[in-house]
Amino acid sequence: MQFLQSTKSDWFFDHEDSRFCRVPRGMTPELLGSRTPWATFFELVIDDNQLSFTVVLNEGRTEIIRASIVGDEATGSFDVMPQT
């Protein structure tokens, strides 16, 4: 799982299942539970300077979301713990 932080949102990217969710900063998908809106994506592109990213939603690249990366620890990756 990859984590990115923008001005108002925390973004979680599950590359294995090609899905992502955007939640209010400070929240996690686990805290939101079943209300977490996961969506599929085709590609995640992070610019060379790590200042912004683009979420490509479809293969035709006609639907995209762009955001600026903010914060001291605004990027990272982590393992997803299985739910018990």
N, C-alpha and C positions, 0 to 999 in steps of 0.2 A: 504494500500500500504506500502510496506517495502522498505527501502533504504539501500544500501551497497555501499561503496566506495573502489575501488581497485587502483592500481598504476596509471593507465591511464584512467579508466572508472568509471562512476557512473552507478549503477545497480538499477533498479526499479522492484519490484516483486509485482504483483497483484495476491494474493493468492486466491481470490474469483473466478477469471477466469482462474487460473493456467497459467499465462503468465508472461513474463518478457521482459525487454529491457535493452540493454547496450548502453550507449551514452558517448561521450567524457566528461571528467570531467568538471563540471561547466555548463553543458547543462541540460535541462529537456526535457521530452517527449513533453511537451506543446510547448517549443521553437522550436523544430524540426517539429512539426505539423504532417502532414500525412507522412513525410519521416521517422518517428520513426519505426524501425523494431521490432515489438513485436513477440515473439516466445512462444510456449507452453513449459511447464516444468512439470515434474512428482513430484519432491521433491527438496526442498532447505535444505541443511544440513550445519549448522554453527558449527565449531569445538568448543570444550569446553572452550578454551582460547580466543575465538572471534578473532583469528588471521587469519583465512582463512575460505572459504566457498566452497561448491560444489553444482553445479546445476545439478541435475539428469534430463536428458531430456526424458528418456523413462522408462517404467515399467520394462523392462529387465535389466536396469542399464548398458547398453552397450555403452551409449553415455553420457558423463559428461563433465562439464566445471569446472575447479578449479581456484580459485583466492585468493590472499592474501588481507586481509582487512588492509587499511591504513588510517591515519588521526585521528585527535582528536575526531571529531564527525562523524566517518565513518559509523555508523549504526543508524538506527532510523525507525520510522514508522510515517505515516501521512495519513490523509483522503484525498481522491480524490475529488476535487470540481467538481460538474457537469458543463458541458459546456453549455453556454446559446446560 
